[in-house]
Amino acid sequence: MSSITTVSPYIVTKDAKAAIAFYIAAFGATEEFRMTDPSDGRVGHAELKFGDSIVMLADEYPDFGALSPDTIGGSPVTLHLSTKAVDDDLARAVDAGATVLRAPTDQSFGERNAMVLDPFGHRWMLSQTIEKLNPDEMQRRWDEEPGS
């Protein structure tokens, strides 16, 4: 039996102080706390709250294998951010420095979503529920989409 009770992403950036400021400006995150490395001033650990969720982050620590997407050439991970107003939140993220990867679109599975790349190499999917659907209905709609 597993003792796991929750999972939270832990992201690494080249400039965690700037990343924290970006996530506050772009997504309305709040900084819970930060620990600064006394030897060089890097952020060794910080926690940001996005709604009810915590995202942890730190500067790069190559000696521990903690490397940013910029250093390793991108990330295969996309962070999913539930929102109540995708278009407004996308505009806020872009104003803060994000790059639009996918414009807002209503999806057959009942969401309106968009995707951005933050200035630190992390992809974020902004997603707003526009219609509550059960999994069978989502699959049926996907099956009926052209090209599927």
Secondary structure as UniProt FT lines:
FT   STRAND          10..13
FT   HELIX           16..27
FT   STRAND          30..36
FT   TURN            38..40
FT   STRAND          43..50
FT   TURN            51..52
FT   STRAND          53..59
FT   HELIX           62..64
FT   HELIX           69..72
FT   STRAND          78..82
FT   HELIX           86..96
FT   STRAND          99..106
FT   TURN            108..109
FT   STRAND          111..117
FT   TURN            119..120
FT   STRAND          123..129
FT   HELIX           135..144
FT   TURN            146..147
//
